[in-house]
Amino acid sequence: MEQSISEGFEEAMAIITIYGLDVIGAIAILVIGWIADGWISGSVNRALGRVSKMDETLRRFAVSAIRYLILVITVIAVLSQFGVEMASLLVVLSTAGLAIGLALQGTLSNVAAGVMLLLFRPFKIGDYVDVGGHAGTVKGITLFVTEMATPDNVHIVVPNGQVWGSSVVNYSQHPTRRVDIAVGIGYEDDINKAFAEVLDLIEADERAMAEPAPLVAVTGLGDNSVDLTLRVWCQAADYWGLKFGLTKAIKERFDETGINIPYPQRTVHIVNEAAD
């Protein structure tokens, strides 16, 4: 009995001796890989950050790709530590590649879409876009997803495949934008006076561009008002400030000058019929 226990202990110690070193080596490789990942990706990030013409989108994408590459190399090194030969590993990977590819079609398509986004650059980090049914400011583009933040700072993660497969509306692509404001005046009001007041407000606002020239025109004769449309160009960063400011200023100026902004009204006639 004692001999059996002794033999079992010796076998256990032999297994621990053989595989324990492999486990320790694998742990050491993982630690080294983790440290190397942080050091290399950080160094690349800092190096690319010092390049004056390096785009923020390209920099983050490159750092993300390097981190995934280091992860793959680390996993292969760990498997090699347990005696898995590279030739055998490649055979296994190639055999399983098709099955994995079919199972991860969506993931692989996201990677391909991420590469296409990087190459064709429909938007960059910091742009405000409407894409894949979501609108927000682009915060990051990785191999798999595009990260955005809404104006009220809600975080949105959209798969790259969905981004590449849909129409992209980029509000930040051009340096200037046109502000359109619709306003109605009463039929009894002087149209030319309304034009003059609106143009005066535009000239007084430094955010409004002189060229292209602002436009105020009658665009409709509604049931309750004469419909005017104001069109003025500004820097893209001033779009919302100018739109909100002019809308408020027009209301206040029309109140001061006696120009009415009508609203739908109905006249109700009540007929009292004498009871029989």
C-alpha positions in Angstrom: 0.0 0.0 0.0 2.7 2.4 1.0 4.6 1.5 -2.2 1.5 2.4 -4.3 1.2 5.7 -2.6 4.9 6.4 -3.1 4.7 5.5 -6.8 1.6 7.7 -7.2 3.4 10.6 -5.5 6.4 10.2 -7.7 4.3 10.2 -10.9 2.4 13.3 -9.7 5.7 15.0 -9.0 7.0 14.0 -12.4 3.9 15.4 -14.1 4.2 18.6 -12.1 7.9 18.9 -12.9 7.3 18.4 -16.7 4.1 20.5 -17.2 4.7 22.9 -14.3 7.6 24.4 -16.1 5.5 24.8 -19.2 2.8 26.5 -17.2 5.3 28.8 -15.6 6.8 29.6 -19.0 3.3 30.2 -20.5 2.5 32.6 -17.7 5.8 34.4 -18.2 5.1 34.7 -21.9 1.7 36.2 -21.2 3.2 38.7 -18.7 5.9 39.6 -21.2 3.3 39.9 -24.0 1.1 42.2 -21.8 4.0 44.4 -21.0 5.2 44.5 -24.6 1.7 45.3 -25.8 1.5 48.4 -23.5 5.1 49.5 -24.3 5.0 49.0 -28.0 1.5 50.4 -28.6 2.2 53.3 -26.3 5.5 54.0 -28.2 3.8 53.8 -31.6 1.0 56.1 -30.3 3.5 58.7 -29.1 5.6 58.5 -32.2 2.7 58.9 -34.5 1.4 61.7 -32.3 4.6 63.7 -33.0 4.0 63.5 -36.8 2.4 66.8 -37.6 0.4 65.5 -40.6 -0.7 62.3 -39.0 -4.5 62.1 -38.9 -6.0 61.2 -35.5 -8.2 58.5 -37.1 -5.2 56.7 -38.8 -3.2 56.9 -35.6 -5.8 55.2 -33.4 -6.5 52.6 -36.1 -2.8 51.8 -36.4 -2.4 51.4 -32.6 -5.5 49.2 -32.4 -4.1 46.9 -35.2 -0.7 46.6 -33.5 -2.3 45.6 -30.2 -4.3 42.8 -31.9 -1.1 41.7 -33.7 0.8 41.4 -30.4 -2.1 39.5 -28.9 -1.9 36.9 -31.8 1.9 36.6 -31.5 1.5 36.0 -27.7 -1.1 33.3 -28.1 1.1 31.5 -30.7 4.1 31.7 -28.3 2.0 30.2 -25.4 0.9 27.3 -27.6 4.5 26.7 -28.7 5.5 26.5 -25.0 3.2 23.5 -24.6 4.9 21.7 -27.6 2.5 22.7 -30.3 4.7 22.9 -33.5 4.2 25.9 -35.8 3.7 23.6 -38.8 1.0 21.6 -37.0 -0.5 24.9 -35.7 -0.7 26.3 -39.2 -2.4 23.1 -40.4 -4.9 23.3 -37.6 -5.6 26.9 -38.2 -6.0 26.5 -41.9 -8.4 23.6 -41.4 -10.4 25.5 -38.9 -10.2 28.7 -40.8 -13.1 28.0 -43.0 -15.4 27.0 -40.1 -14.2 30.0 -38.0 -14.7 32.3 -41.0 -18.3 31.1 -41.5 -19.0 31.4 -37.8 -17.5 34.9 -37.6 -18.8 36.3 -40.9 -20.1 39.4 -39.2 -16.9 40.0 -37.2 -14.6 39.5 -40.3 -16.8 41.8 -42.3 -16.5 44.4 -39.6 -12.7 44.2 -39.9 -12.9 44.5 -43.7 -15.2 47.5 -43.3 -12.8 49.1 -40.8 -10.0 48.8 -43.4 -12.3 50.4 -46.1 -13.2 53.2 -43.7 -9.6 53.9 -43.2 -8.7 53.8 -46.9 -11.6 55.9 -48.2 -12.1 58.2 -45.2 -15.7 59.2 -45.4 -15.2 60.8 -42.0 -12.6 61.2 -39.3 -12.4 61.5 -35.5 -14.2 64.7 -34.4 -16.6 64.8 -37.3 -20.4 65.0 -36.6 -22.0 62.3 -38.8 -25.3 60.6 -39.3 -24.6 56.9 -40.2 -26.2 53.5 -39.6 -29.3 55.2 -38.1 -27.3 57.0 -35.5 -26.0 60.6 -35.3 -23.1 61.8 -33.2 -19.5 63.0 -33.0 -17.0 60.3 -34.0 -14.8 59.4 -31.0 -12.9 56.4 -32.4 -12.6 53.9 -35.2 -11.2 50.4 -34.3 -10.9 47.2 -36.3 -14.4 46.2 -35.4 -16.5 49.2 -34.4 -17.0 52.9 -34.7 -17.6 54.8 -31.5 -19.7 58.0 -31.4 -21.1 60.4 -28.8 -24.5 62.1 -29.2 -24.8 65.8 -28.5 -26.1 64.9 -25.0 -23.0 62.7 -24.5 -24.6 59.3 -24.9 -22.0 56.7 -26.1 -22.9 54.8 -29.2 -21.0 51.8 -30.6 -21.8 50.9 -34.3 -20.3 47.8 -36.0 -18.0 48.9 -38.9 -20.0 46.6 -41.3 -23.2 48.6 -40.6 -21.3 51.9 -41.0 -19.8 50.9 -44.4 -23.0 49.4 -45.6 -25.1 52.5 -45.1 -25.2 56.1 -46.3 -22.9 58.5 -44.5 -24.0 62.1 -43.9 -21.0 64.1 -42.7 -21.9 67.5 -41.3 -18.3 68.4 -40.6 -16.8 67.6 -44.0 -16.9 71.2 -45.3 -15.7 74.3 -43.5 -18.9 76.3 -44.1 -22.7 75.5 -43.8 -25.9 77.2 -44.8 -28.4 78.2 -42.2 -32.1 78.0 -43.3 -34.8 79.7 -41.2 -38.4 79.8 -42.1 -40.7 82.5 -40.7 -44.3 83.6 -41.5 -45.7 87.2 -41.5 -49.3 88.4 -41.8 -50.9 89.2 -45.1 -51.4 92.7 -44.0 -47.7 93.3 -43.1 -45.2 95.0 -45.4 -43.0 92.3 -47.0 -40.2 94.7 -48.0 -40.1 96.0 -44.4 -39.8 92.4 -43.1 -37.0 91.8 -45.7 -35.1 94.9 -44.5 -35.4 94.0 -40.8 -34.1 90.5 -41.4 -31.2 91.6 -43.5 -30.3 94.2 -40.9 -30.1 91.5 -38.3 -27.9 89.4 -40.5 -25.5 92.2 -41.2 -25.2 92.9 -37.4 -24.2 89.3 -36.6 -20.5 88.7 -37.1 -21.0 85.0 -37.6 -22.9 85.5 -40.8 -20.8 85.5 -43.9 -21.1 88.3 -46.5 -20.2 85.8 -49.3 -22.2 84.0 -50.5 -24.7 86.8 -50.1 -27.6 86.2 -47.7 -31.0 85.6 -49.2 -34.5 86.4 -47.9 -37.3 85.4 -50.2 -41.0 84.6 -50.2 -41.4 80.9 -50.6 -45.1 80.4 -50.1 -48.5 81.8 -49.5 -50.0 79.8 -46.7 -53.5 79.6 -45.3 -52.5 81.9 -42.4 -49.2 83.6 -43.4 -46.9 84.8 -46.1 -44.0 82.3 -45.8 -40.5 83.8 -45.8 -37.2 81.8 -45.9 -33.9 83.2 -44.8 -30.6 81.6 -46.1 -27.3 82.7 -44.7 -23.8 81.0 -44.8 -21.5 80.7 -41.8 -18.5 78.7 -40.5 -19.6 75.1 -39.7 -18.7 75.6 -36.0 -21.1 78.6 -35.8 -24.1 76.8 -37.4 -26.2 76.2 -34.3 -25.3 79.4 -32.6 -26.2 81.5 -35.6 -29.4 79.6 -36.2 -30.6 79.9 -32.6 -29.5 83.5 -32.3 -31.1 84.7 -35.5 -34.4 82.9 -34.8 -34.6 84.7 -31.4 -33.5 88.0 -32.9 -36.1 87.9 -35.7 -38.9 87.3 -33.2 -37.8 90.2 -31.0 -37.3 92.5 -34.0 -40.7 91.7 -35.5 -42.3 92.4 -32.0 -40.5 95.8 -31.9 -41.5 96.8 -35.4 -45.1 95.6 -35.3 -44.7 92.8 -37.8 -47.0 89.9 -36.9 -46.0 86.3 -36.9 -49.4 84.7 -37.3 -50.5 81.3 -36.1 -53.5 79.1 -37.2 -56.8 80.5 -36.1 -60.4 79.3 -36.5 -63.6 81.2 -36.3 -66.4 79.2 -34.8 -70.0 80.2 -35.5 -72.6 78.9 -33.1 -76.1 78.8 -34.4 -78.9 78.5 -31.9 -82.0 76.9 -33.3 -85.3 77.5 -31.7 -86.9 74.5 -30.2 -90.0 73.2 -31.9 
